[in-house]
């Protein structure tokens, strides 16, 4: 089985000085696999995921290779990457209020993903949105679809973001600490939902977190980043019970 995502010698730098923050990392992700990416703040976890999505700022410089289903992503223009985002790959961000447009009803925001990639009519898209909001456990999905982000709780907003990320059944989902902003009880519910939804769509997942318990619950393999390098990787059992790096 060939890897879904293959990252080779990825280097990421910023600014005129080209200050390097990720130093030639390599890893792969198989179809349907969950890979945890852990490390302290500033180690390069989020910037790695944003690079895969092609969402870095204009002052970023990227070298190396990122292949998704064999297609090279490094060097693609934004117009070439846009059709892949939300369709072949998607991302669940840490803070849903920054991922959602506060001026637009959430149902319309989720529907945009369908309208863009599947070219559905508005009525069909609305029906699919209501269905998927119900699938992620939101009560009264018709009301939620018509609500604005500020009118929903943090847990509800994060469920909307999960629905948006998974509605087109992407092959790859990148999750950037998607439950950090939630309280413990809501966090457990969202993780259970995410686990079930990833299984339902058969998606691979790169799951970024600093919470080892969450990673051990959701992932099969884990990588540890430190100062822009991957210093250890293996199965969750190997890394958590018998780590080799100090």
C-alpha positions as CSV (number, residue, x, y, z in Angstrom):
1,X,0.0,0.0,0.0
2,X,1.5,3.4,-1.0
3,X,1.5,6.2,1.5
4,X,-1.3,8.8,1.3
5,X,1.0,11.6,2.5
6,X,4.8,11.6,2.0
7,X,6.9,14.4,3.5
8,X,10.6,14.4,2.6
9,X,13.3,16.8,3.9
10,X,10.8,19.5,4.7
11,X,12.4,22.8,5.7
12,X,10.4,25.9,6.6
13,X,11.8,29.4,7.1
14,X,10.4,32.9,7.6
15,X,11.3,36.5,6.9
16,X,14.1,38.2,5.0
17,X,16.6,36.5,7.2
18,X,15.1,33.1,6.2
19,X,15.2,32.0,9.9
20,X,14.6,28.2,9.7
21,X,12.0,26.8,12.1
22,X,11.6,23.3,10.7
23,X,14.9,21.5,9.8
24,X,14.4,18.9,7.1
25,X,11.8,16.6,8.6
26,X,10.5,13.4,6.9
27,X,7.5,11.3,7.6
28,X,4.6,9.4,5.9
29,X,1.0,8.7,6.6
30,X,-0.8,5.6,5.3
31,X,-4.4,5.5,4.1
32,X,-6.7,5.4,7.1
33,X,-3.9,5.9,9.6
34,X,-3.9,8.2,12.6
35,X,-0.6,9.8,13.3
36,X,0.0,11.9,16.4
37,X,2.3,14.9,16.3
38,X,3.4,16.0,19.8
39,X,5.9,18.5,21.2
40,X,6.2,21.6,23.3
41,X,4.9,25.0,22.0
42,X,7.1,26.4,19.3
43,X,8.5,23.0,18.2
44,X,7.1,23.3,14.7
45,X,3.9,21.2,14.9
46,X,1.3,23.7,13.7
47,X,3.6,25.3,11.0
48,X,4.1,21.8,9.6
49,X,0.4,21.2,9.2
50,X,-0.2,24.6,7.7
51,X,2.6,23.9,5.2
52,X,0.8,20.7,4.1
53,X,-2.4,22.7,3.6
54,X,-0.5,25.5,1.8
55,X,-1.7,28.1,4.4
56,X,1.6,29.8,5.4
57,X,2.1,33.5,5.2
58,X,3.7,35.1,2.2
59,X,7.0,35.6,4.0
60,X,7.5,31.8,4.4
61,X,10.0,29.8,2.4
62,X,9.5,26.1,1.9
63,X,11.8,23.5,0.5
64,X,11.7,19.7,0.3
65,X,8.8,17.6,-0.8
66,X,5.1,17.1,0.3
67,X,3.3,14.5,-1.8
68,X,-0.4,13.8,-1.4
69,X,-1.5,10.8,-3.3
70,X,1.7,11.2,-5.3
71,X,1.1,14.8,-6.3
72,X,3.7,17.3,-5.3
73,X,2.3,20.2,-3.3
74,X,5.4,22.2,-2.7
75,X,5.6,25.0,-5.2
76,X,1.9,24.9,-6.2
77,X,0.2,28.2,-6.6
78,X,-2.7,29.0,-4.3
79,X,-5.1,28.6,-7.2
80,X,-3.9,25.0,-7.6
81,X,-4.1,24.2,-3.9
82,X,-7.6,25.7,-3.4
83,X,-9.4,22.8,-5.1
84,X,-7.7,20.3,-2.8
85,X,-8.5,22.1,0.4
86,X,-11.9,21.0,1.9
87,X,-12.0,18.2,-0.6
88,X,-9.0,15.9,-0.7
89,X,-7.6,17.4,2.5
90,X,-9.1,19.5,5.3
91,X,-8.2,20.9,8.7
92,X,-9.8,21.2,12.1
93,X,-8.3,24.3,13.8
94,X,-7.7,24.8,17.6
95,X,-10.1,27.7,18.0
96,X,-13.4,27.5,16.1
97,X,-14.1,31.2,16.5
98,X,-11.1,32.0,14.3
99,X,-12.0,29.3,11.8
100,X,-15.6,30.5,11.4
101,X,-16.8,33.7,9.8
102,X,-18.7,35.7,12.5
103,X,-20.8,37.5,9.9
104,X,-22.2,34.3,8.3
105,X,-24.6,31.7,9.5
106,X,-22.8,28.4,10.2
107,X,-25.0,26.4,7.8
108,X,-24.0,28.7,4.9
109,X,-20.3,28.3,5.8
110,X,-20.6,24.5,5.8
111,X,-22.6,24.6,2.6
112,X,-19.9,26.6,0.8
113,X,-17.6,23.6,0.9
114,X,-20.2,21.6,-0.9
115,X,-21.1,24.3,-3.4
116,X,-17.4,24.8,-4.2
117,X,-16.3,21.2,-4.6
118,X,-19.5,19.2,-5.5
119,X,-21.4,22.0,-7.4
120,X,-24.6,21.1,-5.7
121,X,-27.7,23.2,-5.8
122,X,-28.4,25.3,-2.8
123,X,-31.4,23.3,-1.7
124,X,-29.5,20.0,-1.9
125,X,-26.6,21.5,-0.1
126,X,-28.8,22.8,2.7
127,X,-30.3,19.3,3.2
128,X,-26.8,17.7,3.3
129,X,-25.6,20.4,5.8
130,X,-28.5,19.7,8.1
131,X,-27.8,16.0,7.9
132,X,-24.2,16.3,8.7
133,X,-24.8,18.7,11.6
134,X,-27.1,16.0,13.0
135,X,-24.4,13.4,12.4
136,X,-21.9,15.3,14.6
137,X,-24.4,15.3,17.5
138,X,-25.9,18.8,17.2
139,X,-29.4,19.0,18.5
140,X,-31.9,20.9,16.4
141,X,-29.6,21.0,13.3
142,X,-32.0,23.3,11.4
143,X,-31.7,25.9,14.1
144,X,-27.9,25.5,14.4
145,X,-27.6,25.9,10.6
146,X,-29.3,29.3,10.8
147,X,-27.3,30.4,13.9
148,X,-24.2,32.7,13.9
149,X,-21.1,31.4,15.6
150,X,-21.4,33.7,18.6
151,X,-24.8,32.2,19.4
152,X,-23.3,28.7,19.8
153,X,-21.2,27.2,22.7
154,X,-17.5,26.3,22.2
155,X,-18.4,22.7,21.9
156,X,-21.1,23.3,19.4
157,X,-18.8,25.5,17.3
158,X,-16.1,22.9,17.3
159,X,-18.6,20.3,16.1
160,X,-19.5,22.6,13.3
161,X,-15.8,22.9,12.3
162,X,-15.6,19.1,12.4
163,X,-18.6,18.8,10.2
164,X,-17.1,21.3,7.7
165,X,-13.8,19.4,7.6
166,X,-15.5,16.0,7.0
167,X,-18.5,16.8,4.8
168,X,-16.7,16.1,1.6
169,X,-15.2,12.8,2.9
170,X,-11.5,14.0,2.5
171,X,-8.7,11.5,2.4
172,X,-6.6,13.5,4.9
173,X,-7.7,15.5,7.9
174,X,-5.2,17.6,9.9
175,X,-6.3,18.4,13.4
176,X,-4.4,21.2,15.2
177,X,-5.2,20.7,18.9
178,X,-8.9,20.7,18.2
179,X,-10.1,20.2,21.8
180,X,-7.6,22.4,23.7
181,X,-10.1,25.3,24.0
182,X,-12.8,23.0,25.4
183,X,-13.6,21.9,29.0
184,X,-12.8,18.3,29.9
185,X,-16.3,17.0,29.5
186,X,-16.9,18.6,26.1
187,X,-13.4,17.6,25.0
188,X,-14.2,13.9,25.6
189,X,-17.4,14.2,23.6
190,X,-15.7,15.9,20.7
191,X,-12.9,13.4,20.6
192,X,-15.3,10.5,20.6
193,X,-17.2,12.2,17.7
194,X,-13.9,12.8,15.8
195,X,-12.9,9.2,16.3
196,X,-16.2,7.9,14.9
197,X,-16.4,10.4,12.0
198,X,-12.8,9.6,10.9
199,X,-13.7,5.9,10.8
200,X,-17.0,6.7,8.9
201,X,-15.2,8.6,6.1
202,X,-12.1,6.4,6.2
203,X,-9.8,9.4,6.5
204,X,-6.2,9.5,7.5
205,X,-5.5,12.0,10.3
206,X,-2.4,14.0,11.4
207,X,-3.4,14.9,15.0
208,X,-1.4,17.7,16.7
209,X,-1.6,17.9,20.4
210,X,0.4,18.4,23.6
211,X,-1.9,16.0,25.5
212,X,-0.4,12.6,25.6
213,X,-3.6,10.9,26.9
214,X,-5.6,12.3,23.9
215,X,-3.0,11.1,21.4
216,X,-2.8,7.6,23.0
217,X,-6.6,7.4,22.8
218,X,-6.9,8.5,19.2
219,X,-3.7,7.6,17.3
220,X,-1.7,4.5,16.3
221,X,1.6,6.1,15.7
222,X,3.2,9.2,17.2
223,X,6.0,11.6,16.3
224,X,7.8,13.9,18.7
225,X,9.1,17.3,17.5
226,X,11.7,19.4,19.3
227,X,13.0,22.7,18.0
228,X,12.0,22.0,14.4
229,X,13.2,18.4,14.3
230,X,11.5,15.0,14.6
231,X,13.5,13.5,17.5
232,X,11.4,10.3,17.9
233,X,8.7,8.3,16.1
234,X,7.1,4.9,16.5
235,X,3.9,3.3,17.7
236,X,2.2,4.9,20.6
237,X,3.1,2.0,22.9
238,X,6.8,2.2,21.9
239,X,7.2,6.0,22.3
240,X,5.1,6.4,25.5
241,X,6.4,3.3,27.4
242,X,10.0,3.1,26.1
243,X,11.2,6.4,24.7
244,X,14.7,6.6,23.4
245,X,15.2,10.4,23.3
246,X,16.1,12.1,26.6
